[in-house]
């Protein structure tokens, strides 16, 4: 009898347990769905999803979409109706009412771009709606839409981002190198849609590509995700072009000071069946004849040469520049076999007069270079439904272009444009008629797999090749007789785990493979021979981010990184202004990065964003660019150990779509840690001194207002002010204490005004003034940049 009672008791307990579980299971309710772009139908990752009670607007749940644009949120309580709201930066917010039991719990949202939101230019802080901002890497980015009405090129836009400083050698078309937290030039890799720009012809560079080519620009400071795949030591810049599906036409023309003319035309069309074609063509021309201040110059007289020391303001007389380029893309989109399959071709030509060497002590009056770009390219991208979302992409290009460098003058010039008496040997620097091919290619393959919710695996391989072959018509030179070649492959594998959108972390490893072939003397002499070298290296690291509430994000990352010498550092520039050094060793560095992004004020009308970052680097075999005081030539060399401490601070406030103000400040403490002179026990005079030719304190400020419906409904008036500051720095070792080797502190102020005549006409008239107060601006080895300049721009756009 007791056994029967026990069985009955257990049966009743089990029944009650199952019933209670069933009740609890029935009471646990979820809402799930997917968020996509209404135009492209592509998933919108990291869109914000919020659920409120429809009755009293009480907060119920919130989260973000995953890599496939999907979300699943647990509903608390038993409200009869819920209001589900989805938002994404640059898109109109969508809201839907969900009634449990009466409707399917799976809701699909299609978001449309918001023209007003896209028209804002915002250097991003924390925004849960931005996929890039939620990465564990220290990254900032800027939308370029508003800056398209200015005459800025990509280098000008990048120069406004926190922690970034563009180093240029003059006006339009001048060489532009990126400095990022103390790392400059080739330490920072630049990509277009994930494809490295290493070795591309100067006819297609940051200094001459209009800002309108990019939709946004991402800046990774320190640790770089493997998807970019380059051997970046100090960070990377990724220029993202606009691949949204639409029909549009944009045409603009501007003219300004120093006889500067810029033209850009962009046309794009996508058929209903998915056929795609686009053409982006642009042109730049400038005399670059702005005035510069010369401390001393050589006066040519009948009795010979004499050096006269005096302050003299002269106009540059041999600095004309022009380039033309066109980018054609044809292909299909939204097909079963490809989301995007595009074949493209970039053609470009550049003519550039050389006014001076790597510093202004050496002036030229006849040297010039030309270059052309002939570059086919391919883009493939596909998201597969298998394996819970397999994403594959491939981008590649190869440049078949040619270059020419000429130095044939039989006399010398001074800064007044005067000629000396004919010399016995022609050539201002070295007599040359050098015709050469800088053939280079780059390819990036990426694959991402999402085996389970919150988990992802990524594989990336970036391949780049460079080959220079040429002939000097003036004389036989053995180093030109055989091609100089280099091949680099960087492969990375990463794993990422995302815990409910609150915390995510990534771990990765990288393999660097470098192969070099050339006909040269490895010791730098004239004992030429066939030289070949292949080396492989390993690196890796991790990055993690934590979201502290809804208004703060913390990031921490570490990487052991390497940077392989570039083709220009190994083989020179081709025009003899910069000579190569085949003995360069790869740089290696231990990188630690910590950053905080906070939104202490985040309301509909008011938004305040604060960013702060700290970087620490220990570099071995640091590669530094130097100049020769005897002839102005530049070269690169390994400088041993270097320690780098840096910090960035940025702040920005916006009021509705009417007003914004913000600024950023960077401080870099980069010092030599090589204690002893090579081969001796004598302490180096440069030990713990700042690395020369690198700005260590700089910043930017900006403010702007947008006035709508001025004089006519639908019109738009934008006024944008920018300020730039650079603290004085030395371009030679401070131990020498020579005031002539110092670049002074500088402030510059710019203002941009544009007026859009309305949606029906889409005509825009812009005016700008850069360097308003005509300040003396310098860069690199005290190379003077343009003074006050004015420009006017006319634009027309059509979108459908």
JOTA-V593657 format. One record per backbone hydrogen bond with DSSP energy under -0.5 kcal/mol. NH is the residue of the N-H (numbers start at 1). CO is the residue of the C=O. Records with the same first field share a line. If there is no record, write none. Layout:
# JOTA-V593657
NH = CO / CO
This chain:
# JOTA-V593657
5 = 1
6 = 2
7 = 3
8 = 4
9 = 5
10 = 6
11 = 7
12 = 8
13 = 9
14 = 10
15 = 11
16 = 12
17 = 13
18 = 14
19 = 15
20 = 16
21 = 17
22 = 18
23 = 19
24 = 20
25 = 21
26 = 22
27 = 23
28 = 24
29 = 27 / 75
31 = 73
32 = 105
33 = 71
34 = 107
35 = 69
36 = 109
37 = 42
38 = 111
41 = 37
44 = 35
45 = 43
46 = 65
47 = 44
48 = 87
49 = 63
50 = 85
51 = 61
52 = 83
53 = 58
54 = 81
57 = 53
60 = 51
61 = 51
63 = 49
65 = 47
66 = 70
69 = 66
71 = 33
73 = 31
75 = 29
82 = 98
83 = 52
84 = 82 / 96
85 = 50 / 83
86 = 94
87 = 48
91 = 88
92 = 112
94 = 86
96 = 84
98 = 82
100 = 98
101 = 103
102 = 99
103 = 99
107 = 32 / 105
109 = 34
111 = 36 / 109
114 = 90
115 = 113
118 = 114
119 = 115
120 = 117
122 = 120
124 = 122 / 141
130 = 127
131 = 129
134 = 130 / 131
135 = 132
139 = 137
140 = 219
142 = 217
143 = 122
144 = 215
148 = 144 / 145
149 = 146
150 = 147
154 = 209
155 = 206
157 = 153
158 = 154
159 = 155
160 = 157
161 = 158
164 = 161
165 = 179
167 = 165 / 177
168 = 166
169 = 175
173 = 207
174 = 171
177 = 167
179 = 165
180 = 183
181 = 163
183 = 180
185 = 178
187 = 184
188 = 185
189 = 187 / 235
191 = 237
192 = 195
193 = 191 / 239
195 = 192
196 = 194
197 = 190
200 = 197
204 = 201
208 = 205
209 = 205
210 = 208
211 = 152
213 = 210
214 = 211
215 = 240
216 = 240
217 = 142
218 = 238
219 = 140
220 = 218 / 236
221 = 138 / 219
222 = 220 / 234
223 = 221
228 = 225
229 = 225
232 = 230
233 = 187
234 = 187
235 = 187
236 = 220
237 = 189
238 = 218
239 = 191 / 237
240 = 216 / 238
241 = 239
243 = 241
246 = 244
248 = 268
249 = 798
250 = 266
251 = 796
252 = 264
253 = 794
254 = 262
255 = 792
256 = 260
257 = 790
259 = 256
260 = 256
261 = 285
262 = 254
263 = 283
264 = 252
265 = 281
266 = 250
267 = 279
268 = 248
269 = 277
271 = 275
274 = 271
276 = 331
277 = 269
278 = 329
279 = 267
280 = 327
281 = 265 / 279
282 = 325
283 = 263
284 = 323
285 = 261
286 = 321
287 = 258
288 = 258
290 = 288
292 = 314
294 = 292 / 312
297 = 308
299 = 297 / 306
300 = 298
301 = 299 / 304
304 = 301
306 = 299
308 = 297 / 306
309 = 307
310 = 295 / 308
312 = 294
314 = 292 / 312
316 = 290
321 = 286
322 = 351
323 = 284
324 = 349
325 = 282
326 = 347
327 = 280
328 = 326 / 345
329 = 278
330 = 343
331 = 276
332 = 341
333 = 274
334 = 339
335 = 338
338 = 335
339 = 381
340 = 381
341 = 332
342 = 379
343 = 330
344 = 377
345 = 328
346 = 375
347 = 326 / 345
348 = 373
349 = 324
350 = 371
351 = 322
352 = 369
353 = 320
354 = 367
355 = 353
357 = 359 / 362
358 = 632
360 = 781
362 = 359
363 = 361
364 = 355
368 = 406
369 = 352
370 = 404
371 = 350
372 = 402
373 = 348
375 = 346
376 = 374 / 398
377 = 344
378 = 396
379 = 342
380 = 394
381 = 340
382 = 392
384 = 382 / 390
388 = 385
389 = 386
390 = 384 / 386
391 = 389 / 448
392 = 382 / 390
393 = 446
394 = 380
395 = 444
396 = 378
397 = 442
398 = 376
399 = 440
400 = 374 / 398
403 = 436
404 = 370
405 = 434
406 = 368
407 = 432
414 = 418
417 = 414
420 = 412
423 = 410
427 = 409
431 = 426
432 = 407
434 = 405
435 = 433 / 471
436 = 403 / 434
437 = 469
438 = 436
439 = 437 / 467
440 = 399 / 438
441 = 465
442 = 397
443 = 463
444 = 395
445 = 461
446 = 393
447 = 459
448 = 391
449 = 457
450 = 387 / 389
451 = 449
452 = 455
455 = 452
456 = 496
457 = 449
458 = 494
459 = 447
460 = 492
461 = 445
462 = 490
463 = 443 / 461
464 = 488
465 = 441
466 = 486
467 = 439
468 = 484
469 = 437
470 = 480
471 = 435
473 = 433 / 471
475 = 472
480 = 477
481 = 477 / 478
482 = 478
484 = 468
485 = 483 / 517
486 = 466
487 = 515
488 = 464
489 = 513
490 = 462
491 = 511
492 = 460
493 = 509
494 = 458
495 = 507
496 = 456
497 = 505
498 = 454
499 = 497 / 503
500 = 498
502 = 499
503 = 499
504 = 545
505 = 497
506 = 543
507 = 495
508 = 541
509 = 493
510 = 539
511 = 491
512 = 537
513 = 489
514 = 535
515 = 487
516 = 533
517 = 485
518 = 531
520 = 518 / 529
522 = 520
524 = 521
528 = 526
529 = 520
531 = 518
533 = 516
535 = 514
537 = 512
539 = 510
540 = 560
541 = 508
542 = 558
543 = 506
544 = 556
545 = 504
546 = 554
547 = 502
548 = 546 / 552
549 = 547
551 = 548
553 = 597
554 = 546
555 = 595
556 = 544
557 = 593
558 = 542
559 = 591
560 = 540
561 = 559 / 589
563 = 587
570 = 566
571 = 567
572 = 568
573 = 578
574 = 578
579 = 634
580 = 571
581 = 569
584 = 581
587 = 563
588 = 620
589 = 561
590 = 618
591 = 559 / 589
592 = 616
593 = 557
594 = 614
595 = 555
596 = 612
597 = 553
598 = 610
599 = 551
601 = 608
603 = 606
607 = 654
608 = 601
609 = 652
610 = 598
611 = 650
612 = 596
613 = 648
614 = 594
615 = 646
616 = 592
617 = 644
618 = 590
619 = 642
620 = 588
622 = 640
624 = 622 / 637
626 = 635
628 = 633
629 = 627
631 = 628
632 = 628
634 = 577
635 = 626
637 = 624
639 = 622
642 = 619
643 = 671
644 = 617
645 = 669
646 = 615
647 = 667
648 = 613
649 = 665
650 = 611
651 = 663
652 = 609
653 = 661
654 = 607
655 = 659
656 = 605 / 654
658 = 655
659 = 655
660 = 704
661 = 653
662 = 702
663 = 651
664 = 700
665 = 649
666 = 698
667 = 647
668 = 696
669 = 645
670 = 668
671 = 643 / 669
672 = 689
673 = 641
674 = 641
675 = 673
677 = 682
680 = 677
684 = 675
687 = 684
688 = 672
689 = 686
691 = 670
693 = 730
694 = 691 / 730
698 = 666
699 = 725
700 = 664
701 = 723
702 = 662
703 = 721
704 = 660
705 = 719
706 = 658
707 = 717
708 = 706
709 = 715
711 = 709
715 = 712
716 = 756
717 = 707
718 = 716 / 754
719 = 705
720 = 752
721 = 703
722 = 750
723 = 701
724 = 748
725 = 699
726 = 746
727 = 697
729 = 743
731 = 741
732 = 741
736 = 733
737 = 734
739 = 737
741 = 738
742 = 739
743 = 729
744 = 742
746 = 726
748 = 724
750 = 722
751 = 769
752 = 720
753 = 767
754 = 718
755 = 765
756 = 716
757 = 755 / 763
762 = 758
764 = 795
765 = 755
766 = 793
767 = 753
768 = 791
769 = 751
770 = 789
772 = 749
774 = 771
777 = 775
779 = 783
782 = 780
783 = 779
784 = 782
785 = 777
789 = 770
791 = 768
792 = 255
793 = 766
794 = 253
795 = 764
796 = 251
797 = 762
798 = 249
800 = 247
